[in-house]
Every structure is written in structure tokens, then in C-alpha cells.
Amino acid sequence: MAIYTLPELPYDYAALEPVINPQIIELHHDKHHAAYVKGANDTLEQLEEARDKEVWGSINGLEKNLAFHLSGHILHSIYWHNMTGPKEGGGEPLAADGVGELADAIAASFGSFAKFKAQLTKASATTQGSGWGVLAYEPVSGRLIVEQVYDHQGNVGQGTVPILVFDAWEHAFYLQYKNQKVDFIEAMWQVVNWQDVAARYAQAKDRTPLIAP
């Protein structure tokens, strides 16, 4: 039985136009995300077989595959909910919209929303090859940090909790933006679902830190 399943999109394929066209959303979700789900499940089956047979020659590759596919599944699952239609999303998180706690945390961690936006934009747009720009909650300090993630799982702090993710893989934008990754990342700010990000921040903050500060 499969452990992981492909989640349904919280909107239809055309909901994020004109920032992301329907063809990209369909391919990205139904093909790319689905492949990570399948990859994670297949790797779990192979690990079970290795345990049963006590044959460990491929353990390094299997553990790497699991990290890659599982992280891809998790980040994409966050990504879909981090976005909403341009009429409902984007802009800056404000107390008037019920996300004041998140807005205060961003200001405390980065100095201002503008400084945070600049850092996450740069981190996302300058990923070498494939990767993500991520706003994450760091539980030891209780602060928000920006991470530049390689592939799906490299260059991240242990224990950090992603709350806002920008997909900087070419499959996320190439059909519409060609090789202009910067333009895609700039456009992404128009569809950020701050209500979702704020909810993820509140949930992450309520968790017990892994170690004492």
C-alpha cells in the first residue's frame, strides 16, 4: 500500500492566471509532483526489501532517493497552498488582514518586509540549477530565516520548518517565462497566500524546540 498520495489542488488549473498559466499547473502537479510521490513510495518498498533480505549494498543510493523524492513531495504540497488567485493574494502581510503576528515576525527577523522580500527573491532567483527559495521557522532561536535549497533537500538547516516556498525548478516556469527565472520569482509575489503562510507560522511556533536555545 502506498504511504504517500498526491494531494488534490486547492483550486483549478486556471486559478493563478496570469501569473502561472493552466498548462504549467497541470503538468507541474499531475506529472512532476506525482513523480515525487511515486519515487518516495517506490524507494520505501525497496528499503523494505533490503531489510527483509538484509542486503545493504544499495543503502546509500536508496536513502538519497528517499530524501530527494520525499522532500519534493513535501515542498510541493506546501507550494500549492502557499498560493492563491491574484485578486485574493499577494501584497504585504498586514495586521488588518489578520496576519499581524506573521508581519511582526518578518520585521523582527529581517528588519522590514521589503528587506525580507529582497532576500527571498534573490535566494530563489539565483539558485544554481534546480532548487527552491524558502522562508522557514528556525525553532532554536524562534526566528524566521531564508534558505536557498538545492534540489529539494540540500543546504537546509536541521529542524527548520518551511512556511513559504518558491519553486525555482525550470519545470515551474519555463513554458511561460522561458529562461527568465527572475521574472517568474518577481511575479510569484502576486499570488502569495499570506493566510496560509501565517497559519503555518503559528503551527510551527507552537512546536517544542528540538534543543534548548
Biotite code that builds the C-alpha atoms (Angstrom):
import biotite.structure as struc

atoms = struc.array([
    struc.Atom([0.000, 0.000, 0.000], chain_id="A", res_id=1, res_name="MET", atom_name="CA", element="C"),
    struc.Atom([1.302, 3.441, -0.915], chain_id="A", res_id=2, res_name="ALA", atom_name="CA", element="C"),
    struc.Atom([2.343, 5.560, 2.051], chain_id="A", res_id=3, res_name="ILE", atom_name="CA", element="C"),
    struc.Atom([2.231, 8.891, 0.226], chain_id="A", res_id=4, res_name="TYR", atom_name="CA", element="C"),
    struc.Atom([-0.502, 10.142, -2.082], chain_id="A", res_id=5, res_name="THR", atom_name="CA", element="C"),
    struc.Atom([-0.726, 13.078, -4.467], chain_id="A", res_id=6, res_name="LEU", atom_name="CA", element="C"),
    struc.Atom([-2.852, 15.797, -2.830], chain_id="A", res_id=7, res_name="PRO", atom_name="CA", element="C"),
    struc.Atom([-5.577, 17.487, -4.821], chain_id="A", res_id=8, res_name="GLU", atom_name="CA", element="C"),
    struc.Atom([-5.016, 21.083, -5.839], chain_id="A", res_id=9, res_name="LEU", atom_name="CA", element="C"),
    struc.Atom([-6.927, 23.611, -3.690], chain_id="A", res_id=10, res_name="PRO", atom_name="CA", element="C"),
    struc.Atom([-8.045, 25.419, -6.875], chain_id="A", res_id=11, res_name="TYR", atom_name="CA", element="C"),
    struc.Atom([-8.490, 24.717, -10.575], chain_id="A", res_id=12, res_name="ASP", atom_name="CA", element="C"),
    struc.Atom([-5.669, 24.867, -13.113], chain_id="A", res_id=13, res_name="TYR", atom_name="CA", element="C"),
    struc.Atom([-6.553, 28.411, -14.229], chain_id="A", res_id=14, res_name="ALA", atom_name="CA", element="C"),
    struc.Atom([-6.829, 29.935, -10.740], chain_id="A", res_id=15, res_name="ALA", atom_name="CA", element="C"),
    struc.Atom([-3.366, 31.545, -10.725], chain_id="A", res_id=16, res_name="LEU", atom_name="CA", element="C"),
    struc.Atom([-3.564, 33.243, -14.122], chain_id="A", res_id=17, res_name="GLU", atom_name="CA", element="C"),
    struc.Atom([-1.946, 35.378, -15.411], chain_id="A", res_id=18, res_name="PRO", atom_name="CA", element="C"),
    struc.Atom([0.981, 34.696, -13.054], chain_id="A", res_id=19, res_name="VAL", atom_name="CA", element="C"),
    struc.Atom([1.062, 30.956, -13.824], chain_id="A", res_id=20, res_name="ILE", atom_name="CA", element="C"),
    struc.Atom([-0.833, 29.551, -16.770], chain_id="A", res_id=21, res_name="ASN", atom_name="CA", element="C"),
    struc.Atom([-3.050, 26.437, -16.562], chain_id="A", res_id=22, res_name="PRO", atom_name="CA", element="C"),
    struc.Atom([-0.737, 24.239, -18.624], chain_id="A", res_id=23, res_name="GLN", atom_name="CA", element="C"),
    struc.Atom([2.109, 24.735, -16.174], chain_id="A", res_id=24, res_name="ILE", atom_name="CA", element="C"),
    struc.Atom([-0.082, 23.998, -13.171], chain_id="A", res_id=25, res_name="ILE", atom_name="CA", element="C"),
    struc.Atom([-1.445, 20.838, -14.773], chain_id="A", res_id=26, res_name="GLU", atom_name="CA", element="C"),
    struc.Atom([1.954, 19.478, -15.788], chain_id="A", res_id=27, res_name="LEU", atom_name="CA", element="C"),
    struc.Atom([3.620, 20.569, -12.568], chain_id="A", res_id=28, res_name="HIS", atom_name="CA", element="C"),
    struc.Atom([1.043, 18.947, -10.309], chain_id="A", res_id=29, res_name="HIS", atom_name="CA", element="C"),
    struc.Atom([-0.122, 15.939, -12.331], chain_id="A", res_id=30, res_name="ASP", atom_name="CA", element="C"),
    struc.Atom([3.281, 14.907, -13.699], chain_id="A", res_id=31, res_name="LYS", atom_name="CA", element="C"),
    struc.Atom([6.173, 16.349, -11.684], chain_id="A", res_id=32, res_name="HIS", atom_name="CA", element="C"),
    struc.Atom([4.651, 16.247, -8.208], chain_id="A", res_id=33, res_name="HIS", atom_name="CA", element="C"),
    struc.Atom([3.132, 12.853, -8.938], chain_id="A", res_id=34, res_name="ALA", atom_name="CA", element="C"),
    struc.Atom([6.584, 11.557, -9.892], chain_id="A", res_id=35, res_name="ALA", atom_name="CA", element="C"),
    struc.Atom([7.985, 12.556, -6.489], chain_id="A", res_id=36, res_name="TYR", atom_name="CA", element="C"),
    struc.Atom([5.139, 10.765, -4.730], chain_id="A", res_id=37, res_name="VAL", atom_name="CA", element="C"),
    struc.Atom([5.770, 7.627, -6.771], chain_id="A", res_id=38, res_name="LYS", atom_name="CA", element="C"),
    struc.Atom([9.520, 7.913, -6.207], chain_id="A", res_id=39, res_name="GLY", atom_name="CA", element="C"),
    struc.Atom([9.088, 8.121, -2.440], chain_id="A", res_id=40, res_name="ALA", atom_name="CA", element="C"),
    struc.Atom([6.738, 5.130, -2.357], chain_id="A", res_id=41, res_name="ASN", atom_name="CA", element="C"),
    struc.Atom([8.951, 3.056, -4.660], chain_id="A", res_id=42, res_name="ASP", atom_name="CA", element="C"),
    struc.Atom([12.007, 3.801, -2.514], chain_id="A", res_id=43, res_name="THR", atom_name="CA", element="C"),
    struc.Atom([10.181, 2.779, 0.657], chain_id="A", res_id=44, res_name="LEU", atom_name="CA", element="C"),
    struc.Atom([9.350, -0.547, -0.976], chain_id="A", res_id=45, res_name="GLU", atom_name="CA", element="C"),
    struc.Atom([12.983, -1.045, -1.968], chain_id="A", res_id=46, res_name="GLN", atom_name="CA", element="C"),
    struc.Atom([14.119, -0.259, 1.578], chain_id="A", res_id=47, res_name="LEU", atom_name="CA", element="C"),
    struc.Atom([11.626, -2.780, 2.943], chain_id="A", res_id=48, res_name="GLU", atom_name="CA", element="C"),
    struc.Atom([13.042, -5.396, 0.575], chain_id="A", res_id=49, res_name="GLU", atom_name="CA", element="C"),
    struc.Atom([16.587, -4.556, 1.682], chain_id="A", res_id=50, res_name="ALA", atom_name="CA", element="C"),
    struc.Atom([15.577, -5.012, 5.333], chain_id="A", res_id=51, res_name="ARG", atom_name="CA", element="C"),
    struc.Atom([13.834, -8.312, 4.649], chain_id="A", res_id=52, res_name="ASP", atom_name="CA", element="C"),
    struc.Atom([16.755, -9.716, 2.661], chain_id="A", res_id=53, res_name="LYS", atom_name="CA", element="C"),
    struc.Atom([19.420, -7.998, 4.779], chain_id="A", res_id=54, res_name="GLU", atom_name="CA", element="C"),
    struc.Atom([21.096, -6.818, 1.580], chain_id="A", res_id=55, res_name="VAL", atom_name="CA", element="C"),
    struc.Atom([22.540, -3.350, 2.100], chain_id="A", res_id=56, res_name="TRP", atom_name="CA", element="C"),
    struc.Atom([24.707, -2.744, -0.965], chain_id="A", res_id=57, res_name="GLY", atom_name="CA", element="C"),
    struc.Atom([22.372, -0.021, -2.282], chain_id="A", res_id=58, res_name="SER", atom_name="CA", element="C"),
    struc.Atom([21.589, 1.675, 1.049], chain_id="A", res_id=59, res_name="ILE", atom_name="CA", element="C"),
    struc.Atom([23.390, 4.948, 0.234], chain_id="A", res_id=60, res_name="ASN", atom_name="CA", element="C"),
    struc.Atom([21.510, 5.428, -3.013], chain_id="A", res_id=61, res_name="GLY", atom_name="CA", element="C"),
    struc.Atom([18.182, 4.450, -1.512], chain_id="A", res_id=62, res_name="LEU", atom_name="CA", element="C"),
    struc.Atom([18.490, 6.880, 1.405], chain_id="A", res_id=63, res_name="GLU", atom_name="CA", element="C"),
    struc.Atom([19.453, 9.662, -1.003], chain_id="A", res_id=64, res_name="LYS", atom_name="CA", element="C"),
    struc.Atom([16.498, 8.838, -3.245], chain_id="A", res_id=65, res_name="ASN", atom_name="CA", element="C"),
    struc.Atom([14.116, 8.864, -0.302], chain_id="A", res_id=66, res_name="LEU", atom_name="CA", element="C"),
    struc.Atom([15.343, 12.281, 0.845], chain_id="A", res_id=67, res_name="ALA", atom_name="CA", element="C"),
    struc.Atom([15.014, 13.667, -2.685], chain_id="A", res_id=68, res_name="PHE", atom_name="CA", element="C"),
    struc.Atom([11.557, 12.352, -3.532], chain_id="A", res_id=69, res_name="HIS", atom_name="CA", element="C"),
    struc.Atom([10.036, 12.821, -0.092], chain_id="A", res_id=70, res_name="LEU", atom_name="CA", element="C"),
    struc.Atom([11.331, 16.384, 0.178], chain_id="A", res_id=71, res_name="SER", atom_name="CA", element="C"),
    struc.Atom([9.984, 17.105, -3.303], chain_id="A", res_id=72, res_name="GLY", atom_name="CA", element="C"),
    struc.Atom([6.576, 15.806, -2.256], chain_id="A", res_id=73, res_name="HIS", atom_name="CA", element="C"),
    struc.Atom([6.537, 17.832, 0.960], chain_id="A", res_id=74, res_name="ILE", atom_name="CA", element="C"),
    struc.Atom([7.686, 21.105, -0.603], chain_id="A", res_id=75, res_name="LEU", atom_name="CA", element="C"),
    struc.Atom([5.200, 20.835, -3.452], chain_id="A", res_id=76, res_name="HIS", atom_name="CA", element="C"),
    struc.Atom([2.393, 20.066, -1.002], chain_id="A", res_id=77, res_name="SER", atom_name="CA", element="C"),
    struc.Atom([3.206, 23.343, 0.758], chain_id="A", res_id=78, res_name="ILE", atom_name="CA", element="C"),
    struc.Atom([3.714, 25.208, -2.520], chain_id="A", res_id=79, res_name="TYR", atom_name="CA", element="C"),
    struc.Atom([0.164, 24.674, -3.820], chain_id="A", res_id=80, res_name="TRP", atom_name="CA", element="C"),
    struc.Atom([-1.389, 26.019, -0.630], chain_id="A", res_id=81, res_name="HIS", atom_name="CA", element="C"),
    struc.Atom([1.074, 28.910, -0.394], chain_id="A", res_id=82, res_name="ASN", atom_name="CA", element="C"),
    struc.Atom([-0.575, 30.364, -3.497], chain_id="A", res_id=83, res_name="MET", atom_name="CA", element="C"),
    struc.Atom([-3.979, 31.832, -4.264], chain_id="A", res_id=84, res_name="THR", atom_name="CA", element="C"),
    struc.Atom([-5.522, 33.879, -7.059], chain_id="A", res_id=85, res_name="GLY", atom_name="CA", element="C"),
    struc.Atom([-4.048, 37.349, -7.704], chain_id="A", res_id=86, res_name="PRO", atom_name="CA", element="C"),
    struc.Atom([-7.283, 39.007, -6.534], chain_id="A", res_id=87, res_name="LYS", atom_name="CA", element="C"),
    struc.Atom([-7.045, 37.320, -3.129], chain_id="A", res_id=88, res_name="GLU", atom_name="CA", element="C"),
    struc.Atom([-3.292, 37.053, -2.630], chain_id="A", res_id=89, res_name="GLY", atom_name="CA", element="C"),
    struc.Atom([-0.085, 38.965, -2.914], chain_id="A", res_id=90, res_name="GLY", atom_name="CA", element="C"),
    struc.Atom([0.873, 42.286, -1.417], chain_id="A", res_id=91, res_name="GLY", atom_name="CA", element="C"),
    struc.Atom([2.265, 42.520, 2.088], chain_id="A", res_id=92, res_name="GLU", atom_name="CA", element="C"),
    struc.Atom([1.033, 40.691, 5.205], chain_id="A", res_id=93, res_name="PRO", atom_name="CA", element="C"),
    struc.Atom([-0.780, 43.208, 7.406], chain_id="A", res_id=94, res_name="LEU", atom_name="CA", element="C"),
    struc.Atom([-2.413, 43.174, 10.825], chain_id="A", res_id=95, res_name="ALA", atom_name="CA", element="C"),
    struc.Atom([-5.605, 44.470, 9.188], chain_id="A", res_id=96, res_name="ALA", atom_name="CA", element="C"),
    struc.Atom([-5.810, 41.200, 7.261], chain_id="A", res_id=97, res_name="ASP", atom_name="CA", element="C"),
    struc.Atom([-5.445, 39.080, 10.396], chain_id="A", res_id=98, res_name="GLY", atom_name="CA", element="C"),
    struc.Atom([-1.800, 38.147, 9.820], chain_id="A", res_id=99, res_name="VAL", atom_name="CA", element="C"),
    struc.Atom([-0.165, 40.685, 12.100], chain_id="A", res_id=100, res_name="GLY", atom_name="CA", element="C"),
    struc.Atom([1.790, 38.084, 14.064], chain_id="A", res_id=101, res_name="GLU", atom_name="CA", element="C"),
    struc.Atom([3.491, 36.904, 10.873], chain_id="A", res_id=102, res_name="LEU", atom_name="CA", element="C"),
    struc.Atom([4.129, 40.502, 9.778], chain_id="A", res_id=103, res_name="ALA", atom_name="CA", element="C"),
    struc.Atom([5.749, 41.284, 13.145], chain_id="A", res_id=104, res_name="ASP", atom_name="CA", element="C"),
    struc.Atom([7.910, 38.160, 12.956], chain_id="A", res_id=105, res_name="ALA", atom_name="CA", element="C"),
    struc.Atom([9.132, 39.093, 9.472], chain_id="A", res_id=106, res_name="ILE", atom_name="CA", element="C"),
    struc.Atom([10.008, 42.612, 10.618], chain_id="A", res_id=107, res_name="ALA", atom_name="CA", element="C"),
    struc.Atom([11.789, 41.307, 13.715], chain_id="A", res_id=108, res_name="ALA", atom_name="CA", element="C"),
    struc.Atom([13.775, 38.700, 11.788], chain_id="A", res_id=109, res_name="SER", atom_name="CA", element="C"),
    struc.Atom([14.704, 40.718, 8.691], chain_id="A", res_id=110, res_name="PHE", atom_name="CA", element="C"),
    struc.Atom([14.322, 44.375, 9.636], chain_id="A", res_id=111, res_name="GLY", atom_name="CA", element="C"),
    struc.Atom([11.349, 45.001, 7.340], chain_id="A", res_id=112, res_name="SER", atom_name="CA", element="C"),
    struc.Atom([9.114, 43.287, 4.845], chain_id="A", res_id=113, res_name="PHE", atom_name="CA", element="C"),
    struc.Atom([10.989, 44.960, 1.997], chain_id="A", res_id=114, res_name="ALA", atom_name="CA", element="C"),
    struc.Atom([14.312, 43.532, 3.197], chain_id="A", res_id=115, res_name="LYS", atom_name="CA", element="C"),
    struc.Atom([12.788, 40.072, 3.608], chain_id="A", res_id=116, res_name="PHE", atom_name="CA", element="C"),
    struc.Atom([11.227, 40.228, 0.138], chain_id="A", res_id=117, res_name="LYS", atom_name="CA", element="C"),
    struc.Atom([14.559, 41.217, -1.395], chain_id="A", res_id=118, res_name="ALA", atom_name="CA", element="C"),
    struc.Atom([16.395, 38.352, 0.306], chain_id="A", res_id=119, res_name="GLN", atom_name="CA", element="C"),
    struc.Atom([13.879, 35.638, -0.590], chain_id="A", res_id=120, res_name="LEU", atom_name="CA", element="C"),
    struc.Atom([13.671, 36.932, -4.160], chain_id="A", res_id=121, res_name="THR", atom_name="CA", element="C"),
    struc.Atom([17.444, 36.802, -4.552], chain_id="A", res_id=122, res_name="LYS", atom_name="CA", element="C"),
    struc.Atom([17.744, 33.402, -2.876], chain_id="A", res_id=123, res_name="ALA", atom_name="CA", element="C"),
    struc.Atom([15.082, 31.962, -5.177], chain_id="A", res_id=124, res_name="SER", atom_name="CA", element="C"),
    struc.Atom([16.218, 33.611, -8.403], chain_id="A", res_id=125, res_name="ALA", atom_name="CA", element="C"),
    struc.Atom([19.915, 32.760, -8.001], chain_id="A", res_id=126, res_name="THR", atom_name="CA", element="C"),
    struc.Atom([19.574, 29.054, -7.205], chain_id="A", res_id=127, res_name="THR", atom_name="CA", element="C"),
    struc.Atom([22.235, 27.219, -9.186], chain_id="A", res_id=128, res_name="GLN", atom_name="CA", element="C"),
    struc.Atom([20.497, 24.608, -11.296], chain_id="A", res_id=129, res_name="GLY", atom_name="CA", element="C"),
    struc.Atom([17.386, 23.290, -9.555], chain_id="A", res_id=130, res_name="SER", atom_name="CA", element="C"),
    struc.Atom([16.086, 24.330, -6.169], chain_id="A", res_id=131, res_name="GLY", atom_name="CA", element="C"),
    struc.Atom([13.833, 26.480, -4.037], chain_id="A", res_id=132, res_name="TRP", atom_name="CA", element="C"),
    struc.Atom([13.752, 29.693, -2.066], chain_id="A", res_id=133, res_name="GLY", atom_name="CA", element="C"),
    struc.Atom([12.215, 29.046, 1.358], chain_id="A", res_id=134, res_name="VAL", atom_name="CA", element="C"),
    struc.Atom([11.053, 31.110, 4.312], chain_id="A", res_id=135, res_name="LEU", atom_name="CA", element="C"),
    struc.Atom([11.436, 28.810, 7.309], chain_id="A", res_id=136, res_name="ALA", atom_name="CA", element="C"),
    struc.Atom([10.856, 28.928, 11.034], chain_id="A", res_id=137, res_name="TYR", atom_name="CA", element="C"),
    struc.Atom([14.022, 28.102, 12.969], chain_id="A", res_id=138, res_name="GLU", atom_name="CA", element="C"),
    struc.Atom([12.892, 26.544, 16.294], chain_id="A", res_id=139, res_name="PRO", atom_name="CA", element="C"),
    struc.Atom([16.068, 27.021, 18.338], chain_id="A", res_id=140, res_name="VAL", atom_name="CA", element="C"),
    struc.Atom([16.161, 30.815, 18.004], chain_id="A", res_id=141, res_name="SER", atom_name="CA", element="C"),
    struc.Atom([12.452, 31.225, 17.333], chain_id="A", res_id=142, res_name="GLY", atom_name="CA", element="C"),
    struc.Atom([13.255, 33.370, 14.309], chain_id="A", res_id=143, res_name="ARG", atom_name="CA", element="C"),
    struc.Atom([12.396, 33.241, 10.650], chain_id="A", res_id=144, res_name="LEU", atom_name="CA", element="C"),
    struc.Atom([15.208, 32.565, 8.172], chain_id="A", res_id=145, res_name="ILE", atom_name="CA", element="C"),
    struc.Atom([15.536, 32.343, 4.393], chain_id="A", res_id=146, res_name="VAL", atom_name="CA", element="C"),
    struc.Atom([17.030, 29.174, 2.950], chain_id="A", res_id=147, res_name="GLU", atom_name="CA", element="C"),
    struc.Atom([18.290, 28.537, -0.574], chain_id="A", res_id=148, res_name="GLN", atom_name="CA", element="C"),
    struc.Atom([17.511, 24.872, -1.121], chain_id="A", res_id=149, res_name="VAL", atom_name="CA", element="C"),
    struc.Atom([19.455, 22.772, -3.637], chain_id="A", res_id=150, res_name="TYR", atom_name="CA", element="C"),
    struc.Atom([17.245, 20.263, -5.474], chain_id="A", res_id=151, res_name="ASP", atom_name="CA", element="C"),
    struc.Atom([14.629, 19.576, -2.766], chain_id="A", res_id=152, res_name="HIS", atom_name="CA", element="C"),
    struc.Atom([16.715, 18.702, 0.268], chain_id="A", res_id=153, res_name="GLN", atom_name="CA", element="C"),
    struc.Atom([20.213, 20.216, 0.192], chain_id="A", res_id=154, res_name="GLY", atom_name="CA", element="C"),
    struc.Atom([21.569, 23.239, 2.086], chain_id="A", res_id=155, res_name="ASN", atom_name="CA", element="C"),
    struc.Atom([18.846, 23.371, 4.743], chain_id="A", res_id=156, res_name="VAL", atom_name="CA", element="C"),
    struc.Atom([19.140, 23.794, 8.495], chain_id="A", res_id=157, res_name="GLY", atom_name="CA", element="C"),
    struc.Atom([18.221, 20.764, 10.567], chain_id="A", res_id=158, res_name="GLN", atom_name="CA", element="C"),
    struc.Atom([14.841, 21.162, 12.235], chain_id="A", res_id=159, res_name="GLY", atom_name="CA", element="C"),
    struc.Atom([13.720, 24.210, 10.275], chain_id="A", res_id=160, res_name="THR", atom_name="CA", element="C"),
    struc.Atom([10.066, 24.294, 9.222], chain_id="A", res_id=161, res_name="VAL", atom_name="CA", element="C"),
    struc.Atom([9.236, 25.666, 5.755], chain_id="A", res_id=162, res_name="PRO", atom_name="CA", element="C"),
    struc.Atom([6.261, 28.041, 5.758], chain_id="A", res_id=163, res_name="ILE", atom_name="CA", element="C"),
    struc.Atom([6.609, 29.791, 2.367], chain_id="A", res_id=164, res_name="LEU", atom_name="CA", element="C"),
    struc.Atom([8.266, 28.143, -0.631], chain_id="A", res_id=165, res_name="VAL", atom_name="CA", element="C"),
    struc.Atom([9.101, 29.444, -4.098], chain_id="A", res_id=166, res_name="PHE", atom_name="CA", element="C"),
    struc.Atom([9.759, 26.698, -6.635], chain_id="A", res_id=167, res_name="ASP", atom_name="CA", element="C"),
    struc.Atom([12.769, 27.694, -8.754], chain_id="A", res_id=168, res_name="ALA", atom_name="CA", element="C"),
    struc.Atom([12.995, 24.496, -10.814], chain_id="A", res_id=169, res_name="TRP", atom_name="CA", element="C"),
    struc.Atom([12.617, 25.132, -14.541], chain_id="A", res_id=170, res_name="GLU", atom_name="CA", element="C"),
    struc.Atom([9.501, 22.973, -14.735], chain_id="A", res_id=171, res_name="HIS", atom_name="CA", element="C"),
    struc.Atom([7.733, 25.547, -12.545], chain_id="A", res_id=172, res_name="ALA", atom_name="CA", element="C"),
    struc.Atom([8.029, 28.372, -15.072], chain_id="A", res_id=173, res_name="PHE", atom_name="CA", element="C"),
    struc.Atom([9.801, 27.542, -18.342], chain_id="A", res_id=174, res_name="TYR", atom_name="CA", element="C"),
    struc.Atom([6.731, 27.087, -20.560], chain_id="A", res_id=175, res_name="LEU", atom_name="CA", element="C"),
    struc.Atom([5.626, 30.623, -19.729], chain_id="A", res_id=176, res_name="GLN", atom_name="CA", element="C"),
    struc.Atom([8.714, 32.559, -18.645], chain_id="A", res_id=177, res_name="TYR", atom_name="CA", element="C"),
    struc.Atom([11.326, 30.726, -20.757], chain_id="A", res_id=178, res_name="LYS", atom_name="CA", element="C"),
    struc.Atom([14.731, 31.237, -19.104], chain_id="A", res_id=179, res_name="ASN", atom_name="CA", element="C"),
    struc.Atom([13.691, 34.338, -17.157], chain_id="A", res_id=180, res_name="GLN", atom_name="CA", element="C"),
    struc.Atom([13.651, 32.866, -13.661], chain_id="A", res_id=181, res_name="LYS", atom_name="CA", element="C"),
    struc.Atom([13.911, 36.337, -12.107], chain_id="A", res_id=182, res_name="VAL", atom_name="CA", element="C"),
    struc.Atom([10.697, 37.456, -13.819], chain_id="A", res_id=183, res_name="ASP", atom_name="CA", element="C"),
    struc.Atom([8.884, 34.373, -12.536], chain_id="A", res_id=184, res_name="PHE", atom_name="CA", element="C"),
    struc.Atom([10.026, 34.899, -8.950], chain_id="A", res_id=185, res_name="ILE", atom_name="CA", element="C"),
    struc.Atom([9.027, 38.567, -9.063], chain_id="A", res_id=186, res_name="GLU", atom_name="CA", element="C"),
    struc.Atom([5.588, 37.561, -10.356], chain_id="A", res_id=187, res_name="ALA", atom_name="CA", element="C"),
    struc.Atom([5.182, 34.962, -7.608], chain_id="A", res_id=188, res_name="MET", atom_name="CA", element="C"),
    struc.Atom([4.718, 37.708, -5.025], chain_id="A", res_id=189, res_name="TRP", atom_name="CA", element="C"),
    struc.Atom([1.344, 38.477, -6.637], chain_id="A", res_id=190, res_name="GLN", atom_name="CA", element="C"),
    struc.Atom([-0.123, 35.120, -5.632], chain_id="A", res_id=191, res_name="VAL", atom_name="CA", element="C"),
    struc.Atom([1.277, 34.526, -2.133], chain_id="A", res_id=192, res_name="VAL", atom_name="CA", element="C"),
    struc.Atom([-1.452, 33.290, 0.200], chain_id="A", res_id=193, res_name="ASN", atom_name="CA", element="C"),
    struc.Atom([-0.489, 35.087, 3.411], chain_id="A", res_id=194, res_name="TRP", atom_name="CA", element="C"),
    struc.Atom([-3.318, 33.453, 5.339], chain_id="A", res_id=195, res_name="GLN", atom_name="CA", element="C"),
    struc.Atom([-1.772, 30.055, 4.651], chain_id="A", res_id=196, res_name="ASP", atom_name="CA", element="C"),
    struc.Atom([1.741, 31.266, 5.475], chain_id="A", res_id=197, res_name="VAL", atom_name="CA", element="C"),
    struc.Atom([0.522, 32.799, 8.743], chain_id="A", res_id=198, res_name="ALA", atom_name="CA", element="C"),
    struc.Atom([-1.221, 29.568, 9.726], chain_id="A", res_id=199, res_name="ALA", atom_name="CA", element="C"),
    struc.Atom([1.954, 27.582, 9.036], chain_id="A", res_id=200, res_name="ARG", atom_name="CA", element="C"),
    struc.Atom([3.978, 30.053, 11.083], chain_id="A", res_id=201, res_name="TYR", atom_name="CA", element="C"),
    struc.Atom([1.614, 29.765, 14.049], chain_id="A", res_id=202, res_name="ALA", atom_name="CA", element="C"),
    struc.Atom([1.689, 25.972, 13.884], chain_id="A", res_id=203, res_name="GLN", atom_name="CA", element="C"),
    struc.Atom([5.489, 25.850, 13.608], chain_id="A", res_id=204, res_name="ALA", atom_name="CA", element="C"),
    struc.Atom([5.947, 28.269, 16.524], chain_id="A", res_id=205, res_name="LYS", atom_name="CA", element="C"),
    struc.Atom([3.741, 26.164, 18.795], chain_id="A", res_id=206, res_name="ASP", atom_name="CA", element="C"),
    struc.Atom([6.011, 23.145, 18.412], chain_id="A", res_id=207, res_name="ARG", atom_name="CA", element="C"),
    struc.Atom([8.536, 22.365, 21.121], chain_id="A", res_id=208, res_name="THR", atom_name="CA", element="C"),
    struc.Atom([12.121, 23.288, 20.064], chain_id="A", res_id=209, res_name="PRO", atom_name="CA", element="C"),
    struc.Atom([14.363, 20.345, 19.353], chain_id="A", res_id=210, res_name="LEU", atom_name="CA", element="C"),
    struc.Atom([17.033, 21.644, 21.726], chain_id="A", res_id=211, res_name="ILE", atom_name="CA", element="C"),
    struc.Atom([17.216, 24.462, 24.245], chain_id="A", res_id=212, res_name="ALA", atom_name="CA", element="C"),
    struc.Atom([18.209, 27.868, 22.824], chain_id="A", res_id=213, res_name="PRO", atom_name="CA", element="C"),
])
